Amino acid sequence: MSAGFRYLSQQDVDAAGGNDAHQAWQDVCDVVTLMRQGQAEMPAETHVRLAGDRGKAYALPARVGGRFNAAGVKWTAHRPDADDGLPQAMALTLINRADNGLPLGLVESGSLTAARTAAVTAVALRHAAPRKLKRVLLLGAGVQARAHLHMLSQLFPDLQRVDWWHRNPQKIVLADWSATWPLVQHAELSPLLAQEFDAVITCTSAAQPIVDSAVIKPGRLVVQVGYHEVNFAAIKQADRVVVDLWGDFCATSAKSLFQMYRAGEFNAGQVDADLSNLLIDGWHPAADDCVYFSSFGLNVFDIALASRVLACASDLKLGTLLPLFPEAPFSLES
């Protein structure tokens, strides 16, 4: 395969299978196994501040072996609040080969981040839900929420129904939407939480909790994807607490569970399981448990997905090749 240095735009990522929920699911499962085997690592993130209270840019390095053979860094700018119609978070991922360090490409990663996050939620839905999924409630209408809708349509075709809430439902337009189950939109959140849902997935950008103890019901899985959507009282009432991973990020992350930890109201010993326990050890809750799953978002998954997409793009001759070595452009053999 000709190496070169390949830039992939959002359109290139889509064409190379970046939004394929089945492939993202397999990527996540494989990386969890590689992490258990010591063939993947994820050093601590670092960041610099941008303008405004919420503006930060993060450098997220990771290495993953196996079929991915990739080392890289995801650079994500969480932009200051701006009314410019552009995404609040913008991400690029730089990938090198892990065995020899050769640079392979730069990938626009907004949709990849959403795809890997939705794939992690799929793991939680399949392995941490107390009961068989029939009805799901999804909160939010941004990139993450739409990626979750796409994931549900691809990986959970046997659902009976998905309910969808957003602050401004009249603004929601789904082009070419198709699924085997009905999608029902709602304008009010509070009355919804008392209904019979097997899972509630929160994918909003809320900086303050929008979900309280009313979300805690026997036999329900609550998946928090956004920053601070679930209040401490609700987490305390959950029978089981599951995370994708517990790490040093608990000291800095704005996620509800980690804010709770820093407030002295939660400790690592209260975590019942993580992704490796779900996928490798066969952990599962009791049928009447209410499970709270905190999805932090692991950059090792971003590196894996970007590596897989770059390999596919090379096979399909997608993207833009950029010469890094003028004396022998595009001639390096990988």
Secondary structure, DSSP 8 states (H G I E B T S, - for coil): -B--EEEE-HHHHHHTTTT-HHHHHHHHHHHHHHHHTT-EE----EEEE-SSSS-EEEEEEEEE-TTT-EEEEEEEEE-----SSS-SEEEEEEEEETTT--EEEEEE-HHHHHHHHHHHHHHHHHHT-SS---EEEEE--SHHHHHHHHHHHHH-TT-SEEEEE-S-GGG---TT---SS-EEEES-SGGGGGS--SEEEE----SS--B-GGG--TT-EEEE-SSS-B-HHHHHH-SEEEES---GGGGT--SHHHHHHHTTS--GGG--B-HHHHHTS-----TT--EEEE----HHHHHHHHHHHHHHHHHHT-SEEE-S-TTSTT--B-
